[in-house]
């Protein structure tokens, strides 16, 4: 039985060669990767250990993320992993009722110590498409300071709470 997360953080860190991630129609899924304690995974492990400094190496070759029809999804990745997604060029997210943030919080970090030191996250992001996301409000929670690269193409359809200008 699938837990709340598709991958535990340790499994996600082993996906060094992954370039494209497509997820469709997994109704109970809350997170693509767990962010720390309390997020189950496909191994039914309710708690797993993450070395915080290693989170930056999460899927370093990932260039495309395409997620649709996962109604319970709350976030794609923990914000602490965003700095490691240096090759990410395209994000497409559609028809996810519960999604509030693209990047959620990190359970294993004191968010006040999470600093990106004016580092631009997702430096290669070229295309962002968000569609039919009733609750999407921002790229990440406001208490996680981050600077995002501005995609060359942004498509927003039926996302009434998403403020593109405030997000980038």
C-alpha distance (Angstrom), angle and dihedral (degrees) to the residues before:
residue distance angle dihedral
X1 . . .
X2 3.80 . .
X3 3.80 115.8 .
X4 3.79 127.2 -150.6
X5 3.81 93.6 -72.6
X6 3.79 128.9 52.3
X7 3.81 91.7 -145.2
X8 3.77 132.2 20.0
X9 3.80 110.9 -128.8
X10 3.82 90.9 -106.8
X11 3.81 91.5 54.5
X12 3.82 91.4 45.3
X13 3.80 89.7 52.3
X14 3.80 89.7 55.0
X15 3.83 91.5 58.0
X16 3.80 93.0 86.0
X17 3.83 94.3 145.5
X18 3.82 98.1 45.7
X19 3.82 110.9 123.3
X20 3.81 103.4 165.8
X21 3.78 128.9 36.3
X22 3.80 119.7 -170.1
X23 3.80 121.0 175.6
X24 3.81 123.6 178.1
X25 3.78 135.0 179.1
X26 3.80 103.9 -11.6
X27 3.80 99.8 149.1
X28 3.82 101.2 -169.8
X29 3.80 95.7 44.6
X30 3.82 114.3 119.8
X31 3.83 101.3 168.8
X32 3.80 136.4 16.0
X33 3.80 89.4 -141.9
X34 3.76 126.5 15.1
X35 3.78 115.8 -116.1
X36 3.77 98.0 -148.1
X37 3.77 138.6 -65.6
X38 3.76 118.2 15.3
X39 3.79 101.0 26.1
X40 3.75 111.9 110.6
X41 3.77 122.2 -144.7
X42 3.74 138.0 -159.6
X43 3.79 87.8 -81.9
X44 3.83 91.2 60.8
X45 3.80 88.0 -121.8
X46 3.81 104.7 149.4
X47 3.79 95.0 -164.0
X48 3.76 130.4 32.1
X49 3.76 134.6 172.2
X50 3.77 125.6 -116.2
X51 3.75 125.7 -172.9
X52 3.83 98.5 -139.1
X53 3.80 95.1 -142.9
X54 3.82 90.6 55.5
X55 3.81 93.6 58.1
X56 3.80 89.9 84.9
X57 3.81 89.1 68.2
X58 3.78 94.1 60.6
X59 3.83 109.0 133.8
X60 3.83 95.5 -27.4
X61 3.83 93.9 -176.2
X62 3.79 96.9 48.1
X63 3.81 107.0 129.2
X64 3.82 103.9 162.2
X65 3.80 131.7 40.1
X66 3.81 118.1 -176.1
X67 3.81 116.9 175.9
X68 3.82 127.0 170.9
X69 3.80 142.0 161.3
X70 3.81 97.9 12.5
X71 3.80 96.5 130.3
X72 3.82 98.0 -174.6
X73 3.81 96.8 47.7
X74 3.82 109.8 128.8
X75 3.81 99.7 -178.8
X76 3.79 139.0 -12.3
X77 3.80 101.9 -133.1
X78 3.80 136.7 -4.7
X79 3.82 111.1 -95.6
X80 3.81 89.9 -121.4
X81 3.82 87.9 68.3
X82 3.81 96.1 51.5
X83 3.80 93.3 88.4
X84 3.81 89.8 60.8
X85 3.81 94.6 55.6
X86 3.80 92.7 82.8
X87 3.83 95.2 145.3
X88 3.82 96.1 48.5
X89 3.81 107.5 126.4
X90 3.79 104.8 158.6
X91 3.81 134.8 38.0
X92 3.80 121.0 -178.1
X93 3.80 119.0 177.5
X94 3.80 123.0 173.5
X95 3.79 140.2 172.4
X96 3.79 101.6 0.6
X97 3.79 111.8 143.3
X98 3.82 99.3 -169.5
X99 3.82 100.6 42.7
X100 3.81 110.7 120.7
X101 3.82 100.7 160.0
X102 3.79 133.9 22.1
X103 3.82 88.0 -144.4
X104 3.79 116.4 34.1
X105 3.77 133.3 -162.8
X106 3.80 127.5 -70.3
X107 3.80 117.3 -120.7
X108 3.79 94.1 -163.5
X109 3.81 97.3 52.1
X110 3.74 130.3 73.0
X111 3.81 94.2 -127.0
X112 3.78 91.4 -143.0
X113 3.82 88.3 63.0
X114 3.80 93.5 48.9
X115 3.79 103.5 100.0
X116 3.76 128.4 164.7
X117 3.84 94.2 -168.6
X118 3.80 95.0 -137.0
X119 3.79 89.8 -50.3
X120 3.78 112.6 153.8
X121 3.78 108.9 -127.4
X122 3.81 120.9 -141.5
X123 3.82 92.5 15.8
X124 3.82 93.6 -178.0
X125 3.79 98.2 45.8
X126 3.81 107.2 135.1
X127 3.78 104.3 160.3
X128 3.79 132.7 36.3
X129 3.79 120.1 177.3
X130 3.79 120.2 177.9
X131 3.78 119.5 175.0
X132 3.81 135.8 173.3
X133 3.80 95.1 0.5
X134 3.79 104.9 145.0
X135 3.81 95.8 -176.0
X136 3.82 103.9 33.8
X137 3.80 106.5 126.4
X138 3.81 107.1 161.0
X139 3.80 146.3 -14.5
X140 3.83 91.1 -96.1
X141 3.81 140.1 -11.2
X142 3.82 112.4 -67.9
X143 3.81 92.7 -122.0
X144 3.82 89.0 68.3
X145 3.81 105.6 73.8
X146 3.79 110.7 -144.5
X147 3.79 140.0 155.8
X148 3.79 116.3 -142.7
X149 3.76 129.2 -159.2
X150 3.78 112.4 -115.6
X151 3.80 111.7 -114.0
X152 3.79 115.5 -131.1
X153 3.81 89.2 -131.3
X154 3.80 126.4 33.4
X155 3.79 122.0 178.5
X156 3.80 118.4 -172.5
X157 3.80 119.7 178.7
X158 3.79 125.9 171.9
X159 3.82 96.2 -11.6
X160 3.81 100.3 129.5
X161 3.83 97.3 177.5
X162 3.83 98.7 44.0
X163 3.79 113.8 105.9
X164 3.80 105.0 -163.1
X165 3.80 94.0 -174.0
X166 3.82 93.2 54.4
X167 3.81 92.0 45.5
X168 3.81 98.0 56.4
